[in-house]
Amino acid sequence: MNSTAVARVNGYLAGHGTRQQLEAEAERLGLTQTGLERLRERVSGRR
């Protein structure tokens, strides 16, 4: 995982970005399948 990907993941965890944006770049983030699923859950669980 490179520093740009880490920054993007941190942004999603902080509440920035949409599920649609996440899906558009999911493969480039370098996460494991489990990590990606957890991130999707966090992004989808927002109100």
C-alpha positions as CSV (number, residue, x, y, z in Angstrom):
1,M,0.0,0.0,0.0
2,N,1.5,3.4,-1.0
3,S,1.1,6.7,0.9
4,T,-1.5,8.0,-1.5
5,A,-3.7,4.9,-1.0
6,V,-3.2,5.2,2.8
7,A,-4.3,8.9,2.6
8,R,-7.4,7.9,0.6
9,V,-8.4,5.1,3.0
10,N,-7.9,7.5,6.0
11,G,-10.2,10.0,4.2
12,Y,-12.9,7.4,3.8
13,L,-12.6,6.5,7.4
14,A,-12.9,10.1,8.4
15,G,-16.2,10.5,6.6
16,H,-14.9,11.9,3.3
17,G,-16.0,10.3,0.0
18,T,-19.0,8.3,-1.1
19,R,-19.6,4.6,-1.7
20,Q,-19.6,5.3,-5.4
21,Q,-16.2,7.0,-5.2
22,L,-14.8,4.1,-3.1
23,E,-16.0,1.5,-5.7
24,A,-14.4,3.5,-8.5
25,E,-11.0,3.3,-6.9
26,A,-11.3,0.1,-4.7
27,E,-8.8,-2.0,-6.7
28,R,-6.2,0.8,-6.6
29,L,-6.2,1.0,-2.8
30,G,-4.2,-2.2,-2.3
31,L,-6.4,-3.6,0.5
32,T,-7.1,-7.2,1.1
33,Q,-10.6,-8.4,0.4
34,T,-11.3,-8.4,4.1
35,G,-10.0,-4.9,4.5
36,L,-12.0,-3.6,1.5
37,E,-15.2,-5.2,2.9
38,R,-14.6,-3.5,6.2
39,L,-14.1,-0.2,4.5
40,R,-17.2,-0.6,2.4
41,E,-19.2,-1.3,5.6
42,R,-17.9,1.8,7.2
43,V,-18.7,4.0,4.2
44,S,-22.1,2.4,3.7
45,G,-23.0,2.8,7.4
46,R,-22.9,6.5,7.4
47,R,-26.0,8.6,7.9
